[in-house]
Amino acid sequence: MKNNTDYSKKMRCLFLSAFALLVIQASLPAQEARYTRPSWRFGGAVGANFNFYRGSTQQLDFDFRSPVAFHEGEGVGVYLAPLIEYHNPQSIWGLGLQVGYDSRRSDFNQIITPCDCPADLSTNLSYITVEPTLRLAPYKTGFYLFGGPRIAFNLEKNYTYQLGLNPNLPEQKATPEVTGELSYVNKTLLSFQFGAGYDIPLSSQRYQAQAVFSPFVSFHPYIGQSPRSIESWSISTLRVGAAFKFGRGQLIANPTVLEVIMPDPQVRFSVISPKNITVDRRVRETFPLRNYVFFDLGSTEIPARYVMLQKNQVAGFKEDQLEVLAPKNLSGRARRSMVVYYNVLNILGDRMGKSPSSAITLVGSSEKGPEDGREMAESIKRYLVGTFGIDGSRISIEGRDKPQKPSEQPGSTVDLEMLRAGDRRVTIESRSPALLMEFQTGPNASLKPVEVNARQEAPLDSYITVNAEGSKEAFTSWILEVEDGNRKVQNFGPYTQEKVRLPGKSILGTRSEGDYKMTMIGQTRSGQTVRKSTIAHMVLWTPPENEQGMRYSVIYEFDESKAINIYDKYLTDIVVPKIPQGAQVIIHGYTDIIGDANYNQTLSLARANDVKGIMTAALSKAGRSDVLIEVYGFGEDETVSPFENNFPEERFYNRTVLIDIIPVK
């Protein structure tokens, strides 16, 4: 309790000091003089250590040994330290030093002793820590990385051991707790840390005395952090905190140099706004059903995120009412879009029941080998047989090391964990047309899609496009300032890309129509501010209830941009004939988050253009020139991607091109 009180007092003092400095500076008259950012800064850091103990301990001191060893523990301790830092604002490199109090306290997981009594252990290790660091600010912004050694000198080494009562012996007398000092504690530890922080200036460069607030996070791995010379204890620590730093800048001899107006960089600014900004639209979506079931690492049981029915629910199962069977733990885009996929086994069981001649092969692929893959497949077979009553002779089982089209290719070095998670799956193979998507055959053929009615909020044709061509070279970043006729201002950004798309509804809000002054405000690499403006007229439009759009999807394999041949026929014979006269078609491509963002941007656009090429050829063959086609590639941008990226199935669905068919307005 005393430690927590001291911690709160010191935090209050630091915040009050920073606030007092700001009040004093705000009361001073404005002056023309400007000062550099300080190179030397002094201050203090406060934080919380999240400690994770692993290993084993049983001999607590020279006289006391627990009946059973403790293995894992977690706890939160206080970190307090004064600091000194050197960082020349013109350089990306800097140095720092912190010397302070470092608590590594922990409560261990409860264990059961041979007498069936619970036992608890808490330890209080604390140190005087000396932490020199090397600092790197790669972008010459407030963001910085740091790392360096940690030398720790032990201060406290207390423990408290409590043996509880056997719940089966209510009359048993309580055993007094045992307290003492841990034995064989190393007096000195030599380890290391690495982390990141962000400097937020609290003072203008008009004042010589300047303050900075710096939230930071650092990781102290277990290497070198064995607190005792016996047993196998080790500590890993995640430290989260903030530093207040104060320094004095140097007077800039000729401040007028900063006011020199440089020629505007060659940036071309424009805004393209649709004539009608749609709030939402009813859409009939043909949702593809991937023939994969993904399994968690180390388990051969069907993951809990898949919807599993009881036998008495089978008779009431309907494909067009899947929203009532949504997994409970879904949220956001996953809830809207993945509910169909997470019913894949129920859809499969229902379709096999209605088509008695259909048969499937379940091919399990596991990094542990074919036998583990077979176990994964067997769990699905047991569900289909036990719940839906499918004859087991209609379901064959196979096991493999890798699927026929693996995500992890020989020589892969990045994002291996996500690639391997995508390869741990059961593939549903079939030769029965009743189960498969139109024109599809072969082991990787998708299952027949599911048609769902949905309401799209802020559909793509309601987005405005903001072009800042040349900004990537001219600016470090830029923001978009939007001012309406009542001088109400909204800000969007900052951005580093040259093209940005925003939902028109986010600008209009509750207004039905308006003229907006759109201003690009860019920061050049020399510190100059550039402003360019234009006017955009926007109109909110609600489609009539009888208007319904359509959406189709094309699924791509990992790192591929050419649609497989079966999609060529699907797009030509199924999708294109359903496009109404004068309709608008928006083709937008996406990728998962695996790999380089710039590469994924190019890949998504290549996928979208691949689909456009197929559809354009089909329209031309039908003698049609009435369809307006727009193509976009959004890469891995998670703000607009149709699915999230938490699970392998979501990443597989993000390797897609969506085709929105919008009737003429």
N, C-alpha and C positions, 0 to 999 in steps of 0.2 A: 504493500500500500504506500509506503514511504517513497519508493521509486516512482510510482505513478504520480504522486503529488509533486515531486521535484520536477518531473518531466513536464507537467502542465504549467508550472511556474515559469520554467525556462522558455517554453513555447510562447507564453504570454509576453514575456519580456522582449523577445525578439520581434514579435509582431508590433508591439507598442513602439519600439525603437524605430522600426521602418516607417510607421505611421507618423511619428514625430518629425522625422527627417523630411517627409513629403510635405507636411503642414508648413514647416519652416521655409522650404523652398517655394511653396505656392504663395507665401506672403511677400516674397521679394519682388521688386519691380522687374519687369522684363527688360533684358539687355540685349544688345546686339552681339555681345561676345559669345563665342562658342568654344566648347572644350572637347578634347578627344575623350574617347572612352578610356577609363583607367586601365593601365597594364597590371598594376599591383592591387589586389583586393584582399581585405581581411573581413572575417565574420565568423559565423558559426553554422553548424549543420545539426539538424535533429532528424530522427528517423525511427522506424520500427524494423527490428530484425525478425524475420519469419524463419525460425530454425527448424531443421528437419534432421533428426537423429536416426542413424541406421547402424546396424551391427548388433553386438551382444554385450551385456554387462550383468554381472552377478555378484562379484566381490566388491561390496560398496566401500568398506574401509578395512583396516587391518584386522578388526575383530568381528565384523558382521558380514555374512554372506546370505543373499536371498535364496530361498529354497529352489526357485526357478529363475532362469535368465530373462531379462527384459530385452526387447529387440528394436522396437520402433517408438519414436516419440516426436512430438511437435510442440512448439511454444513460440511466444512472441516476447522479445526483449527490447529494451530501449537503447538507442544510440545517440550520444551527445558528444560533440567535438567542436572546439574552435578550429579555424582553418586559415590558411594563407594560400594565395593563388597568384601565379604570374601568367598573363596571357596578353601578348601584343595583339591588338585588334587587327593589325595588318597581316598577321601570320595565322596559319591553321594549327600551330603547335602551342602547347602551354604546359605548365607544371603546377602541381598542387601538393599540399601537405595538410593532413588532418591528424590530430593527436587527441584522443578522447576516451570516453567510457563506452564499453561495448558489452551488452548483456546477451548471453547465449542460453537463457533459461529454457526448460522443456518439461513437459508432462508426458510420461511414457504410457503407451497403451496398456490397459489393465491385463493382467495375466491370472491364470487360475493355478494355485499351488496344489501339491499332492493331497492336501486335506480338503480339497474342493472349496477353498477360501479364495476370494479375489484379493489380489495384491496390487497396490498402486505405488508408483515411484515418481517423484518430481525432483529435478536437479536445478541448482542455481549456479551456473558458471558465469563469471564476468571477468573482463580483462581491461587493462589499459592498452589501447591499440594505437599503433603508429602506422599511418597509411600514406606513403608518398605515391603520387600518381602522375602519369603522362597523359596529357589531354590532346585530343585531336578534334578540330572543328572542320570537317571536310568541305562544307559548303560556305564557310565564312558567314554563317548565320548564328542564331542563338543555340542551335543544336550542336551537341558535342559528345564524343565518346571518350571514355577514360579507362585506365587500367593500371595495375601496378601491384607491388608486394604488400603484404600485411604482416606486421610484427606485433604479436600480442603477448602481454605479460599478465599472468593470472593474478586476479584479486580475490575472487570468491570461488569456493568449490563445495558448497553445501548440498546436502540431499535430505529428503524426507521420505521415509518408507512407511507404508501403512498396510497391515494385514487385516483384511475384513473378516466378517463372520460367514460361516458356512450357512447358506440359506436353509439347509435341511436340519439345522440344529439351532432353533430359535432361542434356546436358553443359554447358548454359549456366551461367555463373557468376552467383551471386546479386548483386543490386544493393543497396548499402548503403541503409538507411533514411534518410529525410530528415526532420530535425526543425528546428523554428524557431518563430518567433512570427508569428502571422497578421498580415497588413498591413490597413490601413484599418479597424481595429476601433473602433467607436464607444466613446468613453470613458464616456458616460452614456446610459442608456436610461430612457424614461418609458413605463410600461405599466400594466396593472391586473390585478386578480384578484378572484374571488368564490368562496365556498365555504361549508361548513357544519361544525359541530362539536357536541360534546356534553360538558357539564360533569358529571363524576362526583365528588361530594364524597367525600373520603377521611377527613374529620374530622366529629365530632358538633358540634352547636351548643352543647354544654356547655363547649366550650373556646374560648378567645379566639383562639388561633393555629389557623388552619384551612388545609387543603391541598385542592387540586382537581386531578384528572387529566382532561385534555381531549383525546381523539382528534379529529383533524380531517382534512378533505380540501379542497383548493382547486384551482381551475383557472386557469391563466395563458394566455389565448389569444395568438395570434401577433401581434395588433395592438400595435405599438410595440416588438416584440421582434426587430427586425432587427439582428443583432450587428455587421454591417459596413456601411460606406457604399457599397460596391460590390456587384455581383452581386445575387442575389435570395434570400439566406438568410432564413429566419424560424424561430422556435422557438415551439412550444406545449408547455406543461409541466403535468403533473398532479402535485401535491404531496400526499403522504400522510404523516401524522406524528402526534405527540402533544405536548402541552404540560403541564408541571407548574407550577401557580400556587399561591402562598402569600399569605395576608393575615391581618389581624387584625379580628375583629368588635367591635362595640360592645355593651356590657352592656345588656341589656333591663331597664329600670328596674323593671317590675312583671311578673316572669315568671309570676305566678299567673294572669294574664289568659289565658295559653295553656291553662290547665287547666280553664277554665270549661266545663261540660258544656252543650252546646246541644241543643235538642230534635232528635230524629232526623228527618232529611228523610223526606218521604212516599214511601218506596220499598217496594213489595210484592214479597217474595221467595218463590219457590216452586220446587220441583223435581218434574218429571214423569218418572218412570222406567218403562220398559216392564216388564211382568211377567216376560218372558223376554228375556234379552240374548243375541242370536245371535252366535256366533263368526264363522261364514261360511255361505254358502248356495250350492248349485249352482243355476245359472240358465241358461235357454235364452234367448239374446238375439237378437232380430231387429235386426241392425245396419244402419242406413240407409247407402246408398252414394251419396254426392253425385256429381253428374255434372260435376265440375270438376277440372281439373289445373292447379295453380298453378306459375308460372314465376318464377325469380329475376330481379331487376332487371338489365338489360343482357345477358341470355342468352336464346337461343331453343332451347337444349337442355333436354331433360327433366331436372329436378334429380336429383341422386344419391340423395336420400332416398326416391325412388320405387323399388320393386323391379322390376328389369329382368331378364328371363330370357334364357338362351341358347337357340338354336333346338332343341338336343337335350334341353332341360328341359321343353318344351311338353307332350309326351305324358304326363309324370308330374304335371302341374299339377292340383291339386284344390282347390276352394273351401273344403272342410271341413278342410283341413290347412295353412292359411296360416301357422300359427305357425312352420313350418320355413323360411319365406321372409321372416322379419321383417328389416327394415333393421338393419344392425349398429349404427348410431349412435343408436338409440332407447333411452330409459330411462324409468323411472317410469310415470306414467299413459299417456304416449304409446306406450310399448311394449305395454301391455295393451290399449289401445283403438284405436290408429291402424294396427295391422298390416293390418287388413282394407282400410282406405282406400288405403294405400300399394301395394296390389296391384290397384288399380282398373283399370289398363291390362291386366294379365294376366287379370283376371276378364272384362273386356270382350272381349278377344281370344278367350278360351275360349268365351264364350257366342256370339259371332258365328260361330265355327267350328262349333258345334253347331246353329246356326240359319242355314242358308245363305241364307235369304230376307231376313234382317235387313240394314238399312243405317243408316248414321249420317252426321251432318254435324258436322264439327269447326269451331267458331267461335272463332278466336283474338282476344282483346281486348288491345290494348297501348297504353300512353300514348304510344308513339312513332308510332302510326298503323296503319292496316289492313295494310300490307305486312309490318310486323314481327309483327303478329298472325297473318298467314298462315304466316310462317316457323315460329312456335310450333306451329301446327296441323300443319304438314308434318312436323315432327319426330315427332309422335305417329303420323301416318299411316305414316311410314317404319318405325316400330317394329312396328306391327300387320301391315303387309304383309311385312316382312322376317323377323320372328320367328314369327308365327302363320300366315303364308301367306294372309292375307285378300286377296281380290281387290280391287285398288285402285279399281275402278269402284263398289264399295259404300261408299266413303268420300269424301264431298264436303268441300271446304275453303272457309272464308270468313274474312275479316278485318274487324275493327272497331276503332274508337277506344276504346269502352267496352262492357262487357257490357250485355245487355238490362236487367238489374236491377243497376246499379252500387251499390257501398257509398258512394263519395264523391258526395255530392249538391251541387248549386250552393250556394255560400255556406258550405260546411264550412270550419272554421278550426282544429279541434283533431284530433290523432292522424292527420294527413294521410298520414304515411308508412305506417301500418298500413292505412288505408283504400285507398290506392293499390296496396299490395301485394296486397290482396284482389281488386282489379279487373284485375290482370295474370294472366289465366288463359285456358285453353281450355275451352269448354263443349261437352259431348258431347250432341248433340241426336239424337233418333230418334223414329220413328213406329211402331217394331216392338214389339208387346206383349211379345215374348219377352225383351226387354232391360229393360223398364221396370217400376217399382213398380206394384202393383195400383192401378187407377183413375186412374193418372197419364198425362197427355198434355201436349203443348206443349213449347216450347224449354227450359224450366227443370225439366222433370220429372226426378225422381231415378231412378237405375237400380234394378233389382230388388235388394232388401236381401239380405244374407248372414246365414245363421243360424249362430251360434257357441255352443259350450258353454263356460261360464266359471265361476269360483268367486269370488263377491263376498266380500271381507273387510270385516267390520264394516258390514253393510248398514244402510240408513237406519232400519229399524224397531228396530235395536239401540241407537240413540242415546238418551241422556237429554236432556231439555230443561230448561235453567235459566233461569228468568224473574226479571229484576230490573226490574220495571215502575217507571218513574219515575227510573231511575238516570241516564239521559242528561242530565236537568236537574239532578239533585242532586249527581252525582259528576264529578270529573275523570276517574276511572277506578275499576275495582273488580277484585278477584281472587276466585277461588273456592278455598277451602281444604276439602279432603276428608280426614276422619280416620276410619280404620277401628277395629274393636274392640280392636286391639292398640296403638292410639294412633300408628300410622304415618300420617304426614301427606303428602298430595300437594297441590301448588299449580298452578292453571291460570290463565292470564291474563297481564298485565292486559287487561281488556276495556273498551270504551266503549259497546257496543251493549246493548240491553235484553234481548235473547234470545240465548242461546248454546246450541248443540247439541254434545255430546261423545259419542264412541263409548263405550258402557258397558264394553267390553273394556279401554279405557285406564285405567279406575278399578279394575275387578275384578282385572286382571292374571291370575295363575294361580289365584286363589280361585274356587270354584264358586258361592259365595253369601255374602252379608254385609249387615250394617246399617252405613250410613255417615252420619256427621254432616257435613252440607254447610253451610258457612259462607260467606256473602257478606261481604267486607271492602271497604268503599268509602271513598274519600278525597273529602271535600267540598271545595268551592272555597275554604272558609275554613281548611282544614288539619285539620278534625276527622275522626276515624276512626269509621266506623259499622259494626257487626257484626250480622248477622242469620243465624239458623241454622234448619235443619230436618233431619229424618231421612229417609233414602231406603233402601229395601230392594231389593237387586239379586240376580238369579239368572242364572247363565250357563247357556245351553241350546244343545245341539248338535242340529241338525235330523236326522231320520233320512235315510239315504242315498237312500231312494226318493222323498224330497220334492224337488221341483225348482220353482223360481220361474221367472217369465217377465219379460222386459223388452222394451219397445217404445220408440220414439223419434219425436218430432215435431220437424222442423227448421223454423226460422223464418228469414225474410230479415232483413237488417240493420234494426234499430230497429223491427221490427214485432211486434205482440202478438196479432194475429188469424190463426188458422190458415187457410191457403188451402183452398178448398172441397174439394179432393181429399183432404185429411186428414180432413175431416168424414166422408166416406164410408168411408175406411180405418178410422178409429176405430170407427165404428158397425157396419160389416159384418165387419171382420177381428178387431179387438182385443177389443171387448166380449163377443162370443160365446164367447171363450176364457177368460173369468174364471170360475173354479170357484165353486160355491156356498159362501157364507160367507167368501170370500177377503177379504184386505186389499189395497187399492190405494193405493200412495204415488205421488203426482204431484209431481215436483220440477222447477222451472224454473231456467234459468241464462242468463247472457249472456257475451259476451266482455269484454275489459278496456277496450274503446274507450268513451270518454265518462265521465260523472260516476258515481261509485260509488253514490250515493243514488238517482239516476235508474235505474241498472241494477238495483238491488234492487227497485224498484217494477215495472220492466219484466218481470223474471223472474217475479214473482208474478202479474202480469197474464197472462203466457203460460200459467202453470200453471193458473190459474182458467179460461182459455179452453178448455184441454183438458178440465178437470173438467166444464165446462158441456156440452160435446159428449157426454162419456161418461155423465153423469147423465141427459141426455135419452134416450140410447139404452137405458140400464138401465130407466128409467121406462116407455119404450115397450114393453119386453119384460116388464113387470110384475114387475120384480125390485127388492127392497128389502133384500137380504141382504148387500150389499157395503159394507164400511167404507172410505171414501175420505178420505185425508189429503192436504193440499196445502201445499207449501213453496216459497218463492222464495229462492234463494241468491245472486242477483245475479252479480257477477264474482268472488266469494270464491274465490281460487285454492287454498285449503286443501281445498275439497270439490268444486271444479268437475271434471266428468268428463274434461276434456282440459286440456292446457297451452295456452299462448298465444304460443309462440315463432314459429309459422308461420301464414300465413293460413288454411290448411286446418283447423288446430286451433281458430282463432278462429271459423271458420264452423260447426264442429261444436259449439262451446260455445253457440251461439244455439239452444238446444234445450230441450225438455221431455222428461224421462225418466219412463216409466210402469213401475213395479215391481209385479208381481202376485204376491202372497204367499199360498200356500195356508193354510187355517185350521190353527192349531197344535193 
